[in-house]
Amino acid sequence: MNAEHDWITTRVTADILRGHLDVEATAHGLLPHRLPARARRQIPDTQLAVAEAQPSGVRLAFRTRATHIDLDTLPTKRVYRGFPSPPDGVYDLLIDGRLAARTTVAGGNVRTITDMVTQSSELTEGPVGTARFTGLPEHDKDIEIWLPHTEITELIALRTDAPIEPATDRGRRVWLHHGSSISHGSNATHPTATWPALAAARGGVELVNMGFGGSALLDPFTARAMRDTPADLISLKIGINVVNSDVMRLRAFGPAVHGFLDTIRDGHPTTPLLVVSPILCPVQEDTPGPLMPDFDGGTLRFKATGDPAERAAGRLTLGIIRDELARIVEQRAADDPKLHYLDGRDLYGEKDYAEFPLPDEVHPDPAAHRRIGENFGRLAFGDSGPFAAGTG
């Protein structure tokens, strides 16, 4: 802490957070969650428990004249045994909606994944650290601090050299989005560079990101959480996790999609709702899952291990998923005019893959995140899109 400033310490509370669905008081401070407690009690595996606690899209929002801001946090970082540690998660600071600074927090807890298939792990506890921002302009301004999308982040205390007050409601529409690790932000280099964050900025909306790495599996508790969350616009990116985890056959998939949509419509009967099929992923287009890690050549890539011949028996591929989603939406839209469909290949297709290949055969790189965000912004938020200004 810099002694030359008269610091004001503010306990972090829910009223200065955005993009979360719940908060949990911990021994250290406050932990934002992207699923409510009722849903968390029904989570069946560690993967989703970790993913929903990683604050993709969650940010502090307040107004202040402060030129120096310190945010004490306790990160929990994830590493894979036998692989180099990933870089520390990034904190983005926005001033009046524009990215002005980035920083990281060293230390914290480390969760070491000992088996990529079972996700078994070991936790090593570490110290609290500080995300520090200095030299900010000395005038009243709206501040957002976007938390690392890849690290569980307990919020301990906020220190500033001027008073803060919660950000005022800007009257922007709330966009509630659900998807897989691609929506969560896998391979994006900082939290405002995930494709949903980029699309939200283009659309001028407030993002609530329910992208859960490996866990967009049509879980009923996720649908209920979305049903109960206020939103002006809703999108569902469905399919790739269902295929790469090989958890369903075609017979179960269609009714599960209907049930998911029915539950959301119970709480949002007339909200614009966009169903998005998977982006192009060549290894899963015509080959069923499960998807398995492949370390040949010393780098992590994924490969599909199912038998394409079993498609006739109901094994799912991305091509089959797209056809089924298009059919379901067309059927339901006859009675639900605010239900829409978007082919994920319009966000990232063959030309995009040729320009920005998927580094591990599944997840987009930072340039591809930008492309997907731009395309979603144009197709969804554009003048003729389902989320155009005036809808919702």
C-alpha positions, 0 to 999 in steps of 0.5 A: 500500500502506498503511504502517500495517499489517504486511502479509503477502504471499501468492503466489496458488496453485491451493490458494486458488482455486475454480471453475477447471479449470486455472491457467497461470503467466505472466510476471506471476503466475497466470492461472486457466482454465476449460478445461484445457490440452489443450482450449485447444490445440484452441480454433479461434477467439479468441472462445472463447480469450478467454471461457474465460480470463475467470474467471466463477465463479472465486474465491479462498477462504481463512480469515483474521482480516484486516481489510484485504485487497489483491489485486494483479491485471493485468486485460485489458479488452475494448472495441469500437472506436467504442463507449464503454469498459464499466465496470471489472470488479467484484470481490465479497468475501463473508464467510461466504457473504454479499456484504460489499464490492465494488471494481474495478481501474483500468488493466490491458491493453486489448484493442480489438475492431476488427471484431465479426464476425471478432473481430480485435483490438489489445492495448494493455498497461497496469499492474498494479492493486489490488483493495482491501478495508478495514474488515473485521470482526476475527474468524476468517472465511471469505473469498471474492473472486469475480473479474470475470466480464468481464475476463481476470484475472492474479493477482499477489499477495495482501496481508493484515494477518493470516495466511491459510489455504486454506478448508476443504471445507464438504462442499457438492455441486459443480455443473458447468454449461455454457452460452452468454454468458447463463450466462457472465454477459453484462449482469450487473453483478457476478460473484455476480449472474450467474444461475448464481451466484445459483442456486448460492447458493440451492442451497447448492452449489459452482459450476464455471461453464463458460458461454462467451460465444458458444461453447456449440457442443457442442465435443468438447473441452468435453465431455471437460473436463466428463467429467474434472471432478469433479462431483455435479451437471451441467447443460448449457444447449444451443442458442442459440449453435448457432442464432445462429452457424448452425454446424449443421443438424438432421442434425448437431445430434442426433448432436452432442448424443448425442455430447456426452452420451455423453462426459460419461456416460463420466466421470459415469455416474450423476450427475444431468444436466440438459439445459436448452433456450434461454430465450425469445429472440423474434428467434431463435424461428422465424428461423434464424441467423446473428445479426448486430449491428444499430446502427440507432438508435445502440444495439447490438441483434442480429437474425437474418438467416436465412430461415424458409422454410429450416427445412424443409431443416434450418436450426435455430431455437430452437423446433426445438432445443427439440423435438429436445432434448426428444426426445433426453432422453426417448429416452435417459432410458429407460436413464438415469433421472438424465437430465432435461430443462428447457424454458428458457422455464420460466426466462425466458418470455413473461411474463418478457420482458414484464417484463424485455425483453432489452436487445439482443434476446439477453442478459438484463439484471440483473433478468432474471438474478435471475429466471432464477437464482430460477427455476433454483433453484426448478425444479432445486434445489427439493424435487421438482427433479433437483438436490434435496438428497440427489441426486448 
